[in-house]
Amino acid sequence: MTSGKNKIGQRILHSLKYVLSFLLAAVFLYIAFQGVDLDKVFHTISQASIFWIVIFVISMIFSHYLRALRWKIILSSVKKDTSIYNLFGALMVGYGVSCVVPRLGEVSRAVVLGKWEKLSRSSMFGTVILERIIDVIFLGLTIIVSVIIWSRNLYDIFPWLKSAIYLTVFIIAVIILFIYLLVKFKERFYGLIIKIIGRISTKGAHKAAYVFDMMTQGFVSLKGVRNYVYTIILSALIMIVYALNAYIGFFTLGMQNIQHVTYEMGWILMSISAIGVVIPTPGAIGSYEALTKAALVLLFGFGDSISLAYAVLTHALSYFLFIFAALISFFVLNKQHENLFKVVKTDLEEL
């Protein structure tokens, strides 16, 4: 009876998370679209350059190929001959699922790759967690670089940015310390954390133990100085190409004809819009539009309509590319996965 109540409680909690996620998206969409002439926005989008859209899509695909390559390097000690096609396909499946349900995408790609490559789900989850930690660190670094390269004072336009940078530096320091303690003093650190959580909740301690096990497997999977160097280089390249995507986005709508645009502007725009992607809304809907529009209007002086058109167009291209690539990857590469989404759902509940 108690078990049944717990399951009902978990389902209600999961449902509330999804509802809050969609409500958050609605709030950001309202902020982004408030007071903007929608006819003008969609007319601007209809005039977008097909040539530059194709270049934008190619650049975006290349950035995700780099992510798949980085994942391959992280997995090299677990399995040297991991297929780059399976890695890229699993990555696209994950992105596609995340466009609909936040958080489920990371679980999906770990399960998919584990099935395709005959690897344990725990090790796959561990490498996904490691990747996310690396992404957080490099996102923080891109924001710091943006403050350095922008000639004006970003703090005057985005007052919350200084606090965000301090928080980012603190989080990066905590993450690095956490990784060091977990790897260097695994048994002691692991035991201490589980003991503390166990005093509050036995079930929480079991979940924490499961997560710690996955994280340890992820951290251990990245071995050797050479692999560390390659991972850092690829992570930097990913951010450089992301900034290039943002820069190319200017040309899709002919924004270079309104004022001079630079790669540095693309970098800054990428850094700020990436914060919107981190916010847990379905597929970053709303949060991306709101922050991207704000950056274009407040930092670079573009009009509301064309700024929102840029945000909607670039996000729509990413969104539909992920959905399309996810479907293609799933049906082309999928092997004996009839119950995949059931497995994914079970794994998410375990987390």
Stockholm file with secondary structure:
# STOCKHOLM 1.0

chainA/1-351         MTSGKNKIGQRILHSLKYVLSFLLAAVFLYIAFQGVDLDKVFHTISQASIFWIVIFVISMIFSHYLRALRWKIILSSVKKDTSIYNLFGALMVGYGVSCVVPRLGEVSRAVVLGKWEKLSRSSMFGTVILERIIDVIFLGLTIIVSVIIWSRNLYDIFPWLKSAIYLTVFIIAVIILFIYLLVKFKERFYGLIIKIIGRISTKGAHKAAYVFDMMTQGFVSLKGVRNYVYTIILSALIMIVYALNAYIGFFTLGMQNIQHVTYEMGWILMSISAIGVVIPTPGAIGSYEALTKAALVLLFGFGDSISLAYAVLTHALSYFLFIFAALISFFVLNKQHENLFKVVKTDLEEL
#=GR chainA/1-351 SS CHHHHHHHHHHHHHHHHHHHHHHHHHHHHHHHHTTCCHHHHHHHHHTCCHHHHHHHHHHHHHHHHHHHHHHHHHHTTTCTTCCHHHHHHHHHHHHHHHTTSTTHHHHHHHHHHHHHHTCCHHHHHHHHHHHHHHHHHHHHHHHHHHHHHCSSCHHHHCTHHHHHHHHHHHHHHHHHHHHHHHHHTHHHHHHHHHHHHHHHCHHHHHHHHHHHHHHHHHHHHSCSHHHHHHHHHHHHHHHHHHHHHHHHHHHHTTGGGTSCCCHHHHHHHHHHHHHHHHSCSGGGTTHHHHHHHHHHHHTTCCCHHHHHHHHHHHHHHHHHHHHHHHHHHHHHHCCSCTTHHHHHHHHHHHC
#=GC SS_cons         CHHHHHHHHHHHHHHHHHHHHHHHHHHHHHHHHTTCCHHHHHHHHHTCCHHHHHHHHHHHHHHHHHHHHHHHHHHTTTCTTCCHHHHHHHHHHHHHHHTTSTTHHHHHHHHHHHHHHTCCHHHHHHHHHHHHHHHHHHHHHHHHHHHHHCSSCHHHHCTHHHHHHHHHHHHHHHHHHHHHHHHHTHHHHHHHHHHHHHHHCHHHHHHHHHHHHHHHHHHHHSCSHHHHHHHHHHHHHHHHHHHHHHHHHHHHTTGGGTSCCCHHHHHHHHHHHHHHHHSCSGGGTTHHHHHHHHHHHHTTCCCHHHHHHHHHHHHHHHHHHHHHHHHHHHHHHCCSCTTHHHHHHHHHHHC
//
